[in-house]
Amino acid sequence: MKIEEYLNDLKKEYEKTEATLHLKASGWDELSRQIDPTQARRRVSFRNLGIVFAVLVIFLMGTYRISLAALPGEILYPVKLLSEEIIQKTSGSNQVIIDHRASEIIELSEKQKIDDQNLEEVVTEYRANVEQARQNLKVTGKSNEDLQNNLDEHHSEFERIGRDHPEIEDKIKEARDASDREDDETDD
């Protein structure tokens, strides 16, 4: 009770106090600038937005990097395909996709238990991407030396896999044929 009386006395004394002329004229303007809640909120919002954006970018880049090791049938494989499609659209080249399919064929064929369906799917995609890359080079008239060098490397890897794993040689034959030199092919 004693505290309430003391606070009431302070309140009455404060109300009797006359404000200075400066305080009456511009006191509120200065005070409002000092305690403006929108400025503080904006700073916090932009900072929070920046933090959220940075976390999102880190998460997406991490997911992308992890998905690069995904093989067909794994959870992150669709993320890998999406990222490859984005890279293809922005760069205009199938080279990344071709290299990834070749490495997938190699990885799938070197597993202890080979998943025939996934291997066939990857081989088919590899062949389609090689054909599309060659078609794009014919249309644009650009040199295909880099592509052909990569295909030669893939071809030698596929031959090695065929020798090491004769049971899947016929399954990777389509990929090996696709990686053959274009001038070796004959038209019927």
C-alpha positions in Angstrom: 0.0 0.0 0.0 2.8 2.3 0.9 4.4 1.9 -2.6 1.1 2.7 -4.4 0.7 5.9 -2.4 4.3 6.9 -3.2 3.7 6.3 -6.9 0.5 8.2 -6.9 2.3 11.1 -5.2 5.0 11.0 -7.9 2.4 11.0 -10.6 0.6 14.1 -9.2 3.9 15.9 -8.8 4.8 15.1 -12.4 1.5 16.3 -13.7 2.0 19.7 -11.9 5.4 20.2 -13.7 5.4 22.7 -16.5 7.0 21.6 -19.8 9.6 23.9 -21.3 8.8 25.8 -24.5 11.2 23.7 -26.6 9.7 20.5 -25.3 6.2 21.8 -26.1 7.2 22.9 -29.6 9.4 20.0 -30.8 9.8 17.6 -28.1 7.6 15.0 -29.6 9.2 15.2 -33.0 12.6 14.3 -31.5 11.2 11.7 -29.3 9.2 10.1 -32.2 12.4 9.8 -34.3 14.2 8.2 -31.4 11.5 5.6 -30.7 10.2 5.0 -34.3 9.3 1.3 -34.3 9.3 0.9 -38.1 13.0 1.7 -38.5 14.1 -0.9 -36.0 11.7 -3.5 -37.5 13.0 -2.8 -41.0 16.6 -3.4 -39.9 15.7 -6.6 -38.1 13.6 -7.7 -41.1 16.3 -7.1 -43.7 18.9 -8.8 -41.5 16.5 -11.8 -40.9 15.7 -11.9 -44.6 19.5 -12.0 -45.3 20.1 -14.8 -42.8 17.2 -16.8 -44.2 18.4 -16.3 -47.7 22.0 -17.3 -46.8 20.7 -20.5 -45.0 18.5 -21.3 -48.0 21.4 -20.9 -50.5 23.7 -23.0 -48.3 21.0 -25.7 -48.0 20.4 -25.8 -51.8 24.1 -25.9 -52.6 24.6 -28.7 -50.1 21.7 -30.6 -51.5 23.1 -30.1 -55.0 26.6 -31.2 -54.0 25.3 -34.3 -52.3 23.0 -35.2 -55.2 25.9 -35.3 -57.6 26.8 -38.7 -56.2 23.3 -40.1 -56.5 22.6 -43.0 -58.8 19.3 -44.0 -60.4 16.8 -45.3 -57.8 18.2 -43.2 -55.0 16.3 -40.4 -53.2 18.4 -37.5 -54.5 18.6 -38.7 -58.1 15.7 -36.4 -59.3 17.6 -33.5 -57.7 20.6 -34.4 -59.8 18.5 -34.6 -63.0 17.0 -31.2 -62.2 20.4 -29.6 -61.6 21.7 -31.1 -64.8 18.7 -29.8 -66.8 19.3 -26.3 -65.3 23.0 -26.5 -66.3 22.1 -27.7 -69.8 19.6 -24.8 -70.3 22.0 -22.2 -69.0 25.2 -23.4 -70.8 23.6 -24.9 -73.9 25.8 -28.0 -73.6 25.0 -31.6 -72.9 28.6 -32.3 -71.9 27.9 -32.3 -68.1 24.9 -34.7 -68.6 27.0 -37.0 -70.8 29.8 -37.1 -68.3 27.4 -37.8 -65.4 25.7 -40.6 -67.3 29.0 -42.2 -68.2 30.2 -42.1 -64.5 26.8 -43.6 -63.5 27.3 -46.4 -66.0 30.7 -47.1 -64.6 29.6 -46.9 -60.9 26.5 -49.1 -61.5 28.6 -51.7 -63.4 31.2 -51.9 -60.6 28.7 -52.5 -57.8 28.5 -55.9 -56.2 24.9 -56.4 -57.1 24.1 -54.8 -60.5 20.7 -53.4 -60.9 19.9 -54.2 -64.6 16.9 -51.9 -64.9 18.8 -48.8 -63.6 21.8 -49.7 -65.8 19.7 -50.0 -68.9 17.9 -46.7 -68.1 21.3 -44.9 -67.7 22.7 -46.4 -70.9 19.6 -45.3 -72.8 19.9 -41.8 -71.4 23.6 -41.7 -72.2 23.0 -42.7 -75.8 20.2 -40.1 -76.2 22.3 -37.3 -74.8 25.3 -38.2 -77.0 23.0 -38.2 -80.0 21.5 -34.9 -79.0 24.9 -33.3 -78.4 26.1 -34.5 -81.8 22.9 -33.2 -83.5 23.4 -29.8 -81.7 27.0 -29.6 -83.0 25.9 -30.4 -86.5 23.2 -27.6 -86.4 25.6 -25.0 -84.9 28.6 -26.1 -87.0 30.9 -26.0 -84.0 33.9 -28.3 -83.6 33.2 -31.4 -81.7 36.8 -32.1 -80.7 36.2 -31.7 -76.9 33.1 -33.9 -77.0 34.9 -36.5 -79.1 37.8 -36.6 -76.6 35.4 -37.2 -73.7 33.6 -39.8 -75.7 36.9 -41.6 -76.4 37.6 -41.7 -72.7 34.1 -43.0 -72.0 34.6 -45.6 -74.8 37.8 -46.9 -73.3 36.2 -47.1 -69.8 33.2 -49.0 -71.2 35.6 -51.5 -72.9 37.4 -52.0 -69.7 34.1 -52.6 -67.9 33.1 -55.1 -70.6 36.4 -57.0 -70.1 36.1 -56.9 -66.2 32.4 -57.8 -66.1 31.6 -60.0 -69.1 28.1 -60.6 -67.7 27.1 -57.0 -68.4 29.0 -56.4 -71.6 25.8 -56.7 -73.7 24.0 -54.2 -71.4 26.7 -51.5 -71.9 27.2 -52.2 -75.6 24.7 -49.5 -76.5 26.7 -46.9 -74.5 30.0 -48.1 -76.0 28.5 -47.9 -79.5 27.2 -44.3 -78.7 30.7 -43.3 -77.6 32.3 -44.6 -80.8 33.9 -42.0 -83.1 31.3 -40.5 -85.4 33.5 -41.0 -88.5 33.6 -44.7 -87.7 29.8 -45.0 -88.1 28.6 -45.9 -91.6 25.3 -45.0 -93.2 23.2 -47.8 -94.5 
